[in-house]
């Protein structure tokens, strides 16, 4: 998504990636597991809201 990039905090990225592995590619911050929670989840795509902070706005650095 334009204006976003991978979080530079390696600890956050590693924890989220491990959660993605455990949930087979679904957002680790979501309880529901369906097509809308595949990373990047629909909430991030539609509302630019990455709850797990894997993706952050460029100006948040």
PDB file of N, CA, C and O in Angstrom:
ATOM      1  N   UNK A   1       0.848  -1.171   0.000  1.00  0.00           N
ATOM      2  CA  UNK A   1       0.000   0.000   0.000  1.00  0.00           C
ATOM      3  C   UNK A   1       0.893   1.233   0.000  1.00  0.00           C
ATOM      4  O   UNK A   1       1.869   1.315   0.746  1.00  0.00           O
ATOM      5  N   UNK A   2       0.551   2.157  -0.823  1.00  0.00           N
ATOM      6  CA  UNK A   2       1.343   3.373  -0.963  1.00  0.00           C
ATOM      7  C   UNK A   2       1.377   4.151   0.348  1.00  0.00           C
ATOM      8  O   UNK A   2       0.345   4.323   0.998  1.00  0.00           O
ATOM      9  N   UNK A   3       2.552   4.616   0.735  1.00  0.00           N
ATOM     10  CA  UNK A   3       2.706   5.388   1.959  1.00  0.00           C
ATOM     11  C   UNK A   3       2.999   4.550   3.192  1.00  0.00           C
ATOM     12  O   UNK A   3       3.128   5.090   4.290  1.00  0.00           O
ATOM     13  N   UNK A   4       3.107   3.234   3.024  1.00  0.00           N
ATOM     14  CA  UNK A   4       3.389   2.321   4.122  1.00  0.00           C
ATOM     15  C   UNK A   4       4.614   1.482   3.793  1.00  0.00           C
ATOM     16  O   UNK A   4       4.952   1.278   2.626  1.00  0.00           O
ATOM     17  N   UNK A   5       5.266   1.004   4.831  1.00  0.00           N
ATOM     18  CA  UNK A   5       6.378   0.081   4.641  1.00  0.00           C
ATOM     19  C   UNK A   5       6.458  -0.849   5.839  1.00  0.00           C
ATOM     20  O   UNK A   5       5.782  -0.651   6.848  1.00  0.00           O
ATOM     21  N   UNK A   6       7.287  -1.851   5.709  1.00  0.00           N
ATOM     22  CA  UNK A   6       7.473  -2.810   6.787  1.00  0.00           C
ATOM     23  C   UNK A   6       8.056  -2.104   8.006  1.00  0.00           C
ATOM     24  O   UNK A   6       8.950  -1.268   7.872  1.00  0.00           O
ATOM     25  N   UNK A   7       7.565  -2.428   9.166  1.00  0.00           N
ATOM     26  CA  UNK A   7       8.034  -1.834  10.405  1.00  0.00           C
ATOM     27  C   UNK A   7       9.536  -2.087  10.562  1.00  0.00           C
ATOM     28  O   UNK A   7       9.976  -3.229  10.430  1.00  0.00           O
ATOM     29  N   UNK A   8      10.323  -1.061  10.837  1.00  0.00           N
ATOM     30  CA  UNK A   8      11.765  -1.245  11.003  1.00  0.00           C
ATOM     31  C   UNK A   8      12.151  -1.930  12.319  1.00  0.00           C
ATOM     32  O   UNK A   8      13.306  -2.321  12.488  1.00  0.00           O
ATOM     33  N   UNK A   9      11.214  -2.082  13.243  1.00  0.00           N
ATOM     34  CA  UNK A   9      11.474  -2.741  14.528  1.00  0.00           C
ATOM     35  C   UNK A   9      11.474  -4.259  14.318  1.00  0.00           C
ATOM     36  O   UNK A   9      10.417  -4.870  14.158  1.00  0.00           O
ATOM     37  N   UNK A  10      12.648  -4.851  14.320  1.00  0.00           N
ATOM     38  CA  UNK A  10      12.792  -6.288  14.050  1.00  0.00           C
ATOM     39  C   UNK A  10      12.020  -7.150  15.045  1.00  0.00           C
ATOM     40  O   UNK A  10      11.495  -8.197  14.666  1.00  0.00           O
ATOM     41  N   UNK A  11      11.937  -6.735  16.304  1.00  0.00           N
ATOM     42  CA  UNK A  11      11.187  -7.509  17.302  1.00  0.00           C
ATOM     43  C   UNK A  11       9.714  -7.598  16.935  1.00  0.00           C
ATOM     44  O   UNK A  11       9.118  -8.672  17.013  1.00  0.00           O
ATOM     45  N   UNK A  12       9.124  -6.479  16.535  1.00  0.00           N
ATOM     46  CA  UNK A  12       7.715  -6.459  16.139  1.00  0.00           C
ATOM     47  C   UNK A  12       7.522  -7.346  14.911  1.00  0.00           C
ATOM     48  O   UNK A  12       6.619  -8.183  14.878  1.00  0.00           O
ATOM     49  N   UNK A  13       8.366  -7.161  13.914  1.00  0.00           N
ATOM     50  CA  UNK A  13       8.245  -7.934  12.668  1.00  0.00           C
ATOM     51  C   UNK A  13       8.374  -9.427  12.954  1.00  0.00           C
ATOM     52  O   UNK A  13       7.581 -10.218  12.443  1.00  0.00           O
ATOM     53  N   UNK A  14       9.347  -9.823  13.754  1.00  0.00           N
ATOM     54  CA  UNK A  14       9.536 -11.245  14.063  1.00  0.00           C
ATOM     55  C   UNK A  14       8.341 -11.841  14.791  1.00  0.00           C
ATOM     56  O   UNK A  14       7.932 -12.962  14.492  1.00  0.00           O
ATOM     57  N   UNK A  15       7.780 -11.109  15.739  1.00  0.00           N
ATOM     58  CA  UNK A  15       6.611 -11.602  16.474  1.00  0.00           C
ATOM     59  C   UNK A  15       5.396 -11.739  15.552  1.00  0.00           C
ATOM     60  O   UNK A  15       4.661 -12.723  15.630  1.00  0.00           O
ATOM     61  N   UNK A  16       5.190 -10.751  14.683  1.00  0.00           N
ATOM     62  CA  UNK A  16       4.052 -10.809  13.772  1.00  0.00           C
ATOM     63  C   UNK A  16       4.236 -11.950  12.769  1.00  0.00           C
ATOM     64  O   UNK A  16       3.286 -12.676  12.477  1.00  0.00           O
ATOM     65  N   UNK A  17       5.438 -12.109  12.246  1.00  0.00           N
ATOM     66  CA  UNK A  17       5.694 -13.184  11.291  1.00  0.00           C
ATOM     67  C   UNK A  17       5.474 -14.543  11.940  1.00  0.00           C
ATOM     68  O   UNK A  17       4.922 -15.445  11.309  1.00  0.00           O
ATOM     69  N   UNK A  18       5.889 -14.700  13.170  1.00  0.00           N
ATOM     70  CA  UNK A  18       5.644 -15.962  13.878  1.00  0.00           C
ATOM     71  C   UNK A  18       4.138 -16.191  14.041  1.00  0.00           C
ATOM     72  O   UNK A  18       3.660 -17.312  13.870  1.00  0.00           O
ATOM     73  N   UNK A  19       3.398 -15.143  14.369  1.00  0.00           N
ATOM     74  CA  UNK A  19       1.946 -15.253  14.473  1.00  0.00           C
ATOM     75  C   UNK A  19       1.307 -15.606  13.140  1.00  0.00           C
ATOM     76  O   UNK A  19       0.361 -16.393  13.091  1.00  0.00           O
ATOM     77  N   UNK A  20       1.818 -15.032  12.063  1.00  0.00           N
ATOM     78  CA  UNK A  20       1.325 -15.360  10.723  1.00  0.00           C
ATOM     79  C   UNK A  20       1.582 -16.823  10.390  1.00  0.00           C
ATOM     80  O   UNK A  20       0.743 -17.479   9.773  1.00  0.00           O
ATOM     81  N   UNK A  21       2.727 -17.330  10.792  1.00  0.00           N
ATOM     82  CA  UNK A  21       3.022 -18.754  10.565  1.00  0.00           C
ATOM     83  C   UNK A  21       2.044 -19.646  11.326  1.00  0.00           C
ATOM     84  O   UNK A  21       1.511 -20.613  10.782  1.00  0.00           O
ATOM     85  N   UNK A  22       1.820 -19.304  12.587  1.00  0.00           N
ATOM     86  CA  UNK A  22       0.910 -20.114  13.403  1.00  0.00           C
ATOM     87  C   UNK A  22      -0.513 -20.098  12.860  1.00  0.00           C
ATOM     88  O   UNK A  22      -1.232 -21.092  12.960  1.00  0.00           O
ATOM     89  N   UNK A  23      -0.916 -18.967  12.287  1.00  0.00           N
ATOM     90  CA  UNK A  23      -2.287 -18.838  11.784  1.00  0.00           C
ATOM     91  C   UNK A  23      -2.357 -19.008  10.259  1.00  0.00           C
ATOM     92  O   UNK A  23      -3.330 -18.601   9.625  1.00  0.00           O
ATOM     93  N   UNK A  24      -1.326 -19.605   9.691  1.00  0.00           N
ATOM     94  CA  UNK A  24      -1.292 -19.929   8.257  1.00  0.00           C
ATOM     95  C   UNK A  24      -1.574 -18.726   7.368  1.00  0.00           C
ATOM     96  O   UNK A  24      -2.353 -18.819   6.420  1.00  0.00           O
ATOM     97  N   UNK A  25      -0.940 -17.597   7.673  1.00  0.00           N
ATOM     98  CA  UNK A  25      -1.037 -16.402   6.839  1.00  0.00           C
ATOM     99  C   UNK A  25      -2.123 -15.423   7.225  1.00  0.00           C
ATOM    100  O   UNK A  25      -2.263 -14.371   6.601  1.00  0.00           O
ATOM    101  N   UNK A  26      -2.893 -15.757   8.248  1.00  0.00           N
ATOM    102  CA  UNK A  26      -3.953 -14.852   8.708  1.00  0.00           C
ATOM    103  C   UNK A  26      -3.400 -13.919   9.779  1.00  0.00           C
ATOM    104  O   UNK A  26      -2.505 -14.285  10.541  1.00  0.00           O
ATOM    105  N   UNK A  27      -3.940 -12.724   9.821  1.00  0.00           N
ATOM    106  CA  UNK A  27      -3.500 -11.710  10.778  1.00  0.00           C
ATOM    107  C   UNK A  27      -3.533 -12.270  12.203  1.00  0.00           C
ATOM    108  O   UNK A  27      -4.574 -12.748  12.655  1.00  0.00           O
ATOM    109  N   UNK A  28      -2.401 -12.214  12.912  1.00  0.00           N
ATOM    110  CA  UNK A  28      -2.361 -12.748  14.271  1.00  0.00           C
ATOM    111  C   UNK A  28      -3.165 -11.917  15.272  1.00  0.00           C
ATOM    112  O   UNK A  28      -3.410 -12.360  16.394  1.00  0.00           O
ATOM    113  N   UNK A  29      -3.571 -10.722  14.868  1.00  0.00           N
ATOM    114  CA  UNK A  29      -4.336  -9.849  15.757  1.00  0.00           C
ATOM    115  C   UNK A  29      -5.835 -10.070  15.657  1.00  0.00           C
ATOM    116  O   UNK A  29      -6.608  -9.437  16.377  1.00  0.00           O
ATOM    117  N   UNK A  30      -6.248 -10.958  14.774  1.00  0.00           N
ATOM    118  CA  UNK A  30      -7.668 -11.202  14.549  1.00  0.00           C
ATOM    119  C   UNK A  30      -8.077 -12.560  15.100  1.00  0.00           C
ATOM    120  O   UNK A  30      -7.348 -13.541  14.957  1.00  0.00           O
ATOM    121  N   UNK A  31      -9.228 -12.612  15.721  1.00  0.00           N
ATOM    122  CA  UNK A  31      -9.753 -13.881  16.227  1.00  0.00           C
ATOM    123  C   UNK A  31     -10.335 -14.685  15.067  1.00  0.00           C
ATOM    124  O   UNK A  31     -10.099 -15.887  14.946  1.00  0.00           O
ATOM    125  N   UNK A  32     -11.090 -14.007  14.225  1.00  0.00           N
ATOM    126  CA  UNK A  32     -11.731 -14.646  13.079  1.00  0.00           C
ATOM    127  C   UNK A  32     -10.668 -15.044  12.057  1.00  0.00           C
ATOM    128  O   UNK A  32      -9.719 -14.297  11.817  1.00  0.00           O
ATOM    129  N   UNK A  33     -10.831 -16.218  11.460  1.00  0.00           N
ATOM    130  CA  UNK A  33      -9.924 -16.684  10.409  1.00  0.00           C
ATOM    131  C   UNK A  33     -10.761 -16.958   9.165  1.00  0.00           C
ATOM    132  O   UNK A  33     -11.461 -17.968   9.080  1.00  0.00           O
ATOM    133  N   UNK A  34     -10.676 -16.035   8.193  1.00  0.00           N
ATOM    134  CA  UNK A  34     -11.360 -16.218   6.917  1.00  0.00           C
ATOM    135  C   UNK A  34     -10.616 -15.409   5.861  1.00  0.00           C
ATOM    136  O   UNK A  34      -9.530 -14.891   6.124  1.00  0.00           O
ATOM    137  N   UNK A  35     -11.191 -15.300   4.678  1.00  0.00           N
ATOM    138  CA  UNK A  35     -10.513 -14.591   3.591  1.00  0.00           C
ATOM    139  C   UNK A  35     -10.218 -13.129   3.910  1.00  0.00           C
ATOM    140  O   UNK A  35      -9.286 -12.556   3.347  1.00  0.00           O
ATOM    141  N   UNK A  36     -10.990 -12.519   4.798  1.00  0.00           N
ATOM    142  CA  UNK A  36     -10.785 -11.103   5.123  1.00  0.00           C
ATOM    143  C   UNK A  36      -9.613 -10.876   6.062  1.00  0.00           C
ATOM    144  O   UNK A  36      -9.173  -9.740   6.238  1.00  0.00           O
ATOM    145  N   UNK A  37      -9.094 -11.955   6.676  1.00  0.00           N
ATOM    146  CA  UNK A  37      -8.001 -11.792   7.635  1.00  0.00           C
ATOM    147  C   UNK A  37      -6.651 -12.256   7.104  1.00  0.00           C
ATOM    148  O   UNK A  37      -5.668 -12.270   7.844  1.00  0.00           O
ATOM    149  N   UNK A  38      -6.593 -12.638   5.820  1.00  0.00           N
ATOM    150  CA  UNK A  38      -5.302 -12.976   5.233  1.00  0.00           C
ATOM    151  C   UNK A  38      -4.454 -11.721   5.143  1.00  0.00           C
ATOM    152  O   UNK A  38      -4.939 -10.668   4.730  1.00  0.00           O
ATOM    153  N   UNK A  39      -3.217 -11.826   5.521  1.00  0.00           N
ATOM    154  CA  UNK A  39      -2.308 -10.680   5.533  1.00  0.00           C
ATOM    155  C   UNK A  39      -1.896 -10.310   4.111  1.00  0.00           C
ATOM    156  O   UNK A  39      -1.503 -11.194   3.349  1.00  0.00           O
ATOM    157  N   UNK A  40      -1.972  -9.057   3.734  1.00  0.00           N
ATOM    158  CA  UNK A  40      -2.524  -7.946   4.504  1.00  0.00           C
ATOM    159  C   UNK A  40      -4.039  -8.048   4.569  1.00  0.00           C
ATOM    160  O   UNK A  40      -4.701  -8.284   3.559  1.00  0.00           O
ATOM    161  N   UNK A  41      -4.574  -7.870   5.752  1.00  0.00           N
ATOM    162  CA  UNK A  41      -6.002  -8.073   5.986  1.00  0.00           C
ATOM    163  C   UNK A  41      -6.834  -6.975   5.317  1.00  0.00           C
ATOM    164  O   UNK A  41      -6.322  -5.916   4.956  1.00  0.00           O
ATOM    165  N   UNK A  42      -8.112  -7.254   5.164  1.00  0.00           N
ATOM    166  CA  UNK A  42      -9.022  -6.298   4.526  1.00  0.00           C
ATOM    167  C   UNK A  42      -9.080  -4.967   5.276  1.00  0.00           C
ATOM    168  O   UNK A  42      -9.211  -3.917   4.648  1.00  0.00           O
ATOM    169  N   UNK A  43      -8.986  -4.993   6.601  1.00  0.00           N
ATOM    170  CA  UNK A  43      -9.022  -3.741   7.369  1.00  0.00           C
ATOM    171  C   UNK A  43      -7.856  -2.849   6.973  1.00  0.00           C
ATOM    172  O   UNK A  43      -8.021  -1.637   6.829  1.00  0.00           O
ATOM    173  N   UNK A  44      -6.694  -3.430   6.799  1.00  0.00           N
ATOM    174  CA  UNK A  44      -5.538  -2.638   6.374  1.00  0.00           C
ATOM    175  C   UNK A  44      -5.723  -2.132   4.944  1.00  0.00           C
ATOM    176  O   UNK A  44      -5.455  -0.964   4.660  1.00  0.00           O
ATOM    177  N   UNK A  45      -6.171  -2.989   4.059  1.00  0.00           N
ATOM    178  CA  UNK A  45      -6.350  -2.609   2.660  1.00  0.00           C
ATOM    179  C   UNK A  45      -7.405  -1.512   2.518  1.00  0.00           C
ATOM    180  O   UNK A  45      -7.200  -0.548   1.781  1.00  0.00           O
ATOM    181  N   UNK A  46      -8.521  -1.651   3.212  1.00  0.00           N
ATOM    182  CA  UNK A  46      -9.628  -0.708   3.060  1.00  0.00           C
ATOM    183  C   UNK A  46      -9.492   0.536   3.930  1.00  0.00           C
ATOM    184  O   UNK A  46      -9.862   1.632   3.509  1.00  0.00           O
ATOM    185  N   UNK A  47      -8.961   0.371   5.146  1.00  0.00           N
ATOM    186  CA  UNK A  47      -8.943   1.487   6.106  1.00  0.00           C
ATOM    187  C   UNK A  47      -7.539   1.943   6.498  1.00  0.00           C
ATOM    188  O   UNK A  47      -7.380   2.833   7.333  1.00  0.00           O
ATOM    189  N   UNK A  48      -6.525   1.329   5.894  1.00  0.00           N
ATOM    190  CA  UNK A  48      -5.131   1.642   6.216  1.00  0.00           C
ATOM    191  C   UNK A  48      -4.872   1.523   7.718  1.00  0.00           C
ATOM    192  O   UNK A  48      -4.241   2.388   8.326  1.00  0.00           O
ATOM    193  N   UNK A  49      -5.374   0.436   8.301  1.00  0.00           N
ATOM    194  CA  UNK A  49      -5.256   0.212   9.732  1.00  0.00           C
ATOM    195  C   UNK A  49      -4.598  -1.139   9.984  1.00  0.00           C
ATOM    196  O   UNK A  49      -5.275  -2.168   9.975  1.00  0.00           O
ATOM    197  N   UNK A  50      -3.289  -1.146  10.210  1.00  0.00           N
ATOM    198  CA  UNK A  50      -2.568  -2.384  10.501  1.00  0.00           C
ATOM    199  C   UNK A  50      -2.440  -2.493  12.027  1.00  0.00           C
ATOM    200  O   UNK A  50      -1.544  -1.903  12.630  1.00  0.00           O
ATOM    201  N   UNK A  51      -3.332  -3.241  12.620  1.00  0.00           N
ATOM    202  CA  UNK A  51      -3.390  -3.352  14.076  1.00  0.00           C
ATOM    203  C   UNK A  51      -2.109  -3.945  14.658  1.00  0.00           C
ATOM    204  O   UNK A  51      -1.637  -3.498  15.703  1.00  0.00           O
ATOM    205  N   UNK A  52      -1.550  -4.944  13.991  1.00  0.00           N
ATOM    206  CA  UNK A  52      -0.361  -5.618  14.525  1.00  0.00           C
ATOM    207  C   UNK A  52       0.922  -4.815  14.298  1.00  0.00           C
ATOM    208  O   UNK A  52       1.976  -5.180  14.819  1.00  0.00           O
ATOM    209  N   UNK A  53       0.844  -3.736  13.533  1.00  0.00           N
ATOM    210  CA  UNK A  53       1.979  -2.839  13.264  1.00  0.00           C
ATOM    211  C   UNK A  53       3.068  -3.476  12.410  1.00  0.00           C
ATOM    212  O   UNK A  53       4.226  -3.065  12.478  1.00  0.00           O
ATOM    213  N   UNK A  54       2.709  -4.482  11.603  1.00  0.00           N
ATOM    214  CA  UNK A  54       3.670  -5.023  10.654  1.00  0.00           C
ATOM    215  C   UNK A  54       3.978  -3.978   9.602  1.00  0.00           C
ATOM    216  O   UNK A  54       5.126  -3.818   9.188  1.00  0.00           O
ATOM    217  N   UNK A  55       2.943  -3.263   9.169  1.00  0.00           N
ATOM    218  CA  UNK A  55       3.105  -2.173   8.221  1.00  0.00           C
ATOM    219  C   UNK A  55       2.813  -0.868   8.937  1.00  0.00           C
ATOM    220  O   UNK A  55       1.834  -0.765   9.676  1.00  0.00           O
ATOM    221  N   UNK A  56       3.658   0.128   8.722  1.00  0.00           N
ATOM    222  CA  UNK A  56       3.467   1.426   9.345  1.00  0.00           C
ATOM    223  C   UNK A  56       3.586   2.513   8.292  1.00  0.00           C
ATOM    224  O   UNK A  56       4.193   2.326   7.238  1.00  0.00           O
ATOM    225  N   UNK A  57       2.987   3.657   8.608  1.00  0.00           N
ATOM    226  CA  UNK A  57       3.100   4.807   7.717  1.00  0.00           C
ATOM    227  C   UNK A  57       4.547   5.266   7.694  1.00  0.00           C
ATOM    228  O   UNK A  57       5.247   5.183   8.703  1.00  0.00           O
ATOM    229  N   UNK A  58       4.987   5.742   6.563  1.00  0.00           N
ATOM    230  CA  UNK A  58       6.370   6.184   6.423  1.00  0.00           C
ATOM    231  C   UNK A  58       6.728   7.304   7.396  1.00  0.00           C
ATOM    232  O   UNK A  58       7.859   7.352   7.880  1.00  0.00           O
ATOM    233  N   UNK A  59       5.801   8.197   7.691  1.00  0.00           N
ATOM    234  CA  UNK A  59       6.102   9.314   8.602  1.00  0.00           C
ATOM    235  C   UNK A  59       6.110   8.921  10.070  1.00  0.00           C
ATOM    236  O   UNK A  59       6.465   9.751  10.907  1.00  0.00           O
ATOM    237  N   UNK A  60       5.729   7.673  10.432  1.00  0.00           N
ATOM    238  CA  UNK A  60       5.720   7.240  11.827  1.00  0.00           C
ATOM    239  C   UNK A  60       7.098   6.855  12.327  1.00  0.00           C
ATOM    240  O   UNK A  60       7.267   6.603  13.520  1.00  0.00           O
ATOM    241  N   UNK A  61       8.086   6.801  11.448  1.00  0.00           N
ATOM    242  CA  UNK A  61       9.427   6.362  11.857  1.00  0.00           C
ATOM    243  C   UNK A  61      10.061   7.312  12.811  1.00  0.00           C
ATOM    244  O   UNK A  61      11.188   7.086  13.249  1.00  0.00           O
TER     245      UNK A  61
END
